[in-house]
Amino acid sequence: MTAGAELKRRAVHASGVGFPALYLLELIDWPTLGWLLLAGSAVAAVLEAVRLGVGLDWTIYETLTREYERDNVAGYALYMFSMTGVALVFGPRVAVPGMLMLTLGDPVSGLLGSNEAGRAKRVGVLAVMFAVCFVLAAIVLVPTVSLPVALAAAAVGSAGATVADGFTPVLYGYVLDDNLTIPPAASLGIWLVLQLVG
């Protein structure tokens, strides 16, 4: 993927912050956000079914998908599915940080250095990813729980997101894309801390 295509891909990726932002800015309530995400996931599922089944040859797919996504479900659909999943499973103080880590943390990390499937990112890139995710999570968590618990939950959630972002495993020939794994890894870590000490 060329540098220009990668920048476009990251810009589209970051635009997804609009979903959690609608909730954070109190423009919609949590159930409404869930319905919006479900609708987005449904559209993505239909587009992917057509693209993979019939062959939807739009130029945007050539620009915004990676080579390994040509014959597999594309990252944008996994992105929608994972955000929808955490929104349905967790409450907002757990799910929103996971969404922010995907929509903002991942593109920042991607601009600093990408990794091939099966290989890890550089340590410096992982450190930046962790720091960005920690700040994003703390912004959401600090107003809702005590400071030590908020910081512990932010740290554990950010560690989960960083591991998901930093290493893209290949299972049975299928690339486990970080668009699918970042929100659940982050949200599960936050949830566990809040359950244990929150």
Backbone torsions as a table, in degrees:
resi	resn	phi	psi	omega
1	MET	NA	132.1	-178.1
2	THR	-71.3	164.3	-179.9
3	ALA	-61.5	-39.8	179.3
4	GLY	-64.7	-42.6	178.4
5	ALA	-65.5	-37.4	179.0
6	GLU	-65.4	-40.1	177.0
7	LEU	-63.2	-42.3	177.8
8	LYS	-62.4	-41.8	-179.5
9	ARG	-62.5	-42.6	-179.5
10	ARG	-68.6	-35.1	178.2
11	ALA	-66.1	-43.2	176.4
12	VAL	-62.2	-41.8	179.0
13	HIS	-57.5	-48.5	-177.8
14	ALA	-68.2	-25.2	-178.8
15	SER	-64.2	-20.6	177.3
16	GLY	-64.6	-12.0	177.1
17	VAL	-61.4	-17.2	177.4
18	GLY	-58.1	-31.6	-179.9
19	PHE	-63.9	-61.2	178.6
20	PRO	-65.5	-27.5	179.6
21	ALA	-63.8	-36.6	177.3
22	LEU	-57.0	-39.6	178.8
23	TYR	-75.0	-46.5	-177.7
24	LEU	-61.7	-33.1	178.9
25	LEU	-86.0	4.7	177.6
26	GLU	59.8	33.5	175.6
27	LEU	-84.8	-27.2	174.1
28	ILE	-139.3	161.1	177.2
29	ASP	-90.5	174.7	-174.6
30	TRP	-63.9	-45.8	177.7
31	PRO	-59.5	-37.9	179.6
32	THR	-65.2	-39.9	176.3
33	LEU	-60.8	-40.1	177.7
34	GLY	-59.4	-42.4	178.3
35	TRP	-66.1	-39.5	177.5
36	LEU	-62.4	-42.9	179.1
37	LEU	-66.2	-39.4	176.3
38	LEU	-61.2	-42.2	178.8
39	ALA	-63.4	-44.1	178.0
40	GLY	-62.0	-40.1	178.2
41	SER	-65.9	-38.6	178.7
42	ALA	-63.6	-43.6	178.1
43	VAL	-62.3	-44.7	179.7
44	ALA	-62.2	-40.5	-179.7
45	ALA	-64.0	-41.6	178.9
46	VAL	-65.6	-46.2	179.5
47	LEU	-60.0	-42.0	179.9
48	GLU	-68.7	-37.9	177.8
49	ALA	-61.7	-41.7	179.1
50	VAL	-69.9	-44.6	-177.9
51	ARG	-61.6	-45.7	-176.1
52	LEU	-82.1	-30.1	-176.7
53	GLY	-87.0	-47.7	-175.5
54	VAL	-100.5	-36.5	-177.6
55	GLY	104.2	86.2	179.4
56	LEU	-94.9	106.0	-170.7
57	ASP	-100.3	63.5	178.2
58	TRP	-88.8	143.9	179.8
59	THR	-58.8	-34.4	-178.2
60	ILE	-59.9	-32.6	178.3
61	TYR	-68.5	-37.0	177.9
62	GLU	-64.4	-35.0	-177.0
63	THR	-79.7	-40.4	-167.6
64	LEU	-105.4	-0.2	178.1
65	THR	-110.4	149.5	177.3
66	ARG	-84.7	166.8	-177.2
67	GLU	-57.3	-44.7	-176.9
68	TYR	-70.6	-12.1	179.2
69	GLU	-87.3	-10.2	-175.1
70	ARG	-60.3	-34.9	-178.4
71	ASP	-113.9	9.1	178.4
72	ASN	-128.0	170.5	176.9
73	VAL	-59.9	129.6	-174.5
74	ALA	-74.8	159.0	-176.4
75	GLY	-58.4	-36.4	-177.7
76	TYR	-63.6	-34.8	179.0
77	ALA	-72.5	-42.8	177.3
78	LEU	-61.0	-37.7	176.9
79	TYR	-57.1	-50.1	179.9
80	MET	-66.0	-42.9	-178.5
81	PHE	-62.7	-41.6	-177.2
82	SER	-71.2	-39.1	177.2
83	MET	-65.9	-40.8	178.3
84	THR	-63.4	-42.9	-179.0
85	GLY	-59.4	-47.7	-178.9
86	VAL	-69.4	-31.2	178.1
87	ALA	-67.5	-33.1	-179.8
88	LEU	-80.7	-29.7	-175.8
89	VAL	-88.7	-38.6	-173.5
90	PHE	-114.8	163.1	172.8
91	GLY	-78.5	173.6	-173.8
92	PRO	-62.3	-37.6	-176.4
93	ARG	-69.6	-17.3	176.0
94	VAL	-96.1	-43.1	-174.7
95	ALA	-76.6	-39.6	-175.8
96	VAL	-60.0	-44.8	176.3
97	PRO	-58.5	-39.2	177.8
98	GLY	-62.3	-39.5	177.2
99	MET	-65.3	-42.9	-179.7
100	LEU	-64.9	-36.7	178.8
101	MET	-63.9	-36.0	177.2
102	LEU	-73.5	-47.0	-172.1
103	THR	-75.9	-29.9	-178.3
104	LEU	-115.7	-43.2	-178.7
105	GLY	-66.0	-46.0	-177.9
106	ASP	-61.6	-45.8	178.2
107	PRO	-64.0	-34.8	176.5
108	VAL	-62.2	-48.2	178.5
109	SER	-59.9	-41.7	-178.6
110	GLY	-65.1	-33.8	177.9
111	LEU	-69.3	-30.8	-178.6
112	LEU	-80.2	-26.7	179.6
113	GLY	172.6	125.2	178.3
114	SER	-96.1	164.5	177.7
115	ASN	-127.1	145.1	175.4
116	GLU	-77.7	154.1	177.9
117	ALA	-54.7	131.1	179.3
118	GLY	88.4	-2.6	-180.0
119	ARG	-124.6	149.1	-177.0
120	ALA	-89.0	155.3	174.5
121	LYS	-77.5	164.7	178.5
122	ARG	-66.2	153.2	-176.6
123	VAL	-59.9	-40.4	-179.3
124	GLY	-62.7	-38.9	178.2
125	VAL	-66.4	-41.2	178.6
126	LEU	-63.2	-37.9	179.4
127	ALA	-64.5	-41.8	177.8
128	VAL	-65.7	-42.9	178.0
129	MET	-57.8	-47.1	179.7
130	PHE	-60.4	-45.9	-177.7
131	ALA	-62.9	-45.2	179.3
132	VAL	-62.8	-45.9	-179.8
133	CYS	-63.9	-39.0	179.8
134	PHE	-61.7	-45.5	179.4
135	VAL	-62.7	-44.8	-179.7
136	LEU	-60.9	-45.0	179.9
137	ALA	-66.6	-41.2	-179.1
138	ALA	-63.1	-36.9	178.7
139	ILE	-58.7	-38.8	-179.5
140	VAL	-80.4	-40.1	-170.8
141	LEU	-83.2	-36.4	-174.7
142	VAL	-56.5	-39.9	178.5
143	PRO	-71.6	-11.6	-172.1
144	THR	-108.1	-22.2	179.7
145	VAL	-138.1	171.2	-179.5
146	SER	-60.6	153.5	-174.0
147	LEU	-57.9	-47.5	-179.5
148	PRO	-61.1	-40.5	179.9
149	VAL	-67.7	-42.1	179.2
150	ALA	-60.2	-44.6	-178.7
151	LEU	-69.3	-37.1	177.6
152	ALA	-65.7	-44.7	179.6
153	ALA	-64.7	-40.9	178.2
154	ALA	-62.2	-40.6	-178.8
155	ALA	-66.9	-45.4	-178.6
156	VAL	-67.4	-43.7	177.8
157	GLY	-62.3	-41.0	179.5
158	SER	-66.8	-36.1	176.7
159	ALA	-63.1	-42.7	177.9
160	GLY	-61.6	-44.9	179.3
161	ALA	-64.5	-38.4	-178.7
162	THR	-66.6	-41.7	177.2
163	VAL	-64.3	-43.8	180.0
164	ALA	-62.6	-38.6	-180.0
165	ASP	-75.1	-36.6	-170.3
166	GLY	-79.3	-21.0	-178.2
167	PHE	-137.9	121.8	-179.1
168	THR	-107.8	96.4	-176.9
169	PRO	-74.1	159.3	175.3
170	VAL	-115.1	117.7	-179.1
171	LEU	-113.4	116.8	179.2
172	TYR	52.7	39.6	177.6
173	GLY	83.2	-0.9	-179.3
174	TYR	-108.0	128.6	179.8
175	VAL	-77.4	121.8	179.3
176	LEU	-84.2	88.5	-172.6
177	ASP	-63.7	141.7	-179.4
178	ASP	-68.9	-17.4	174.1
179	ASN	-62.3	-28.4	178.5
180	LEU	-85.7	-32.7	-169.1
181	THR	-97.6	-24.2	-175.4
182	ILE	-62.1	-55.0	-177.8
183	PRO	-59.1	-46.5	179.3
184	PRO	-66.5	-37.2	179.0
185	ALA	-63.5	-43.6	180.0
186	ALA	-68.1	-48.6	-175.7
187	SER	-66.4	-38.6	178.6
188	LEU	-64.0	-41.4	177.9
189	GLY	-62.1	-44.4	178.4
190	ILE	-62.6	-46.0	-178.8
191	TRP	-60.0	-43.1	-179.4
192	LEU	-61.8	-43.1	179.3
193	VAL	-64.4	-44.4	-179.3
194	LEU	-65.2	-33.2	177.1
195	GLN	-70.6	-37.8	-175.4
196	LEU	-79.4	-40.9	-174.0
197	VAL	-130.0	-1.2	-176.3
198	GLY	-76.5	NA	NA
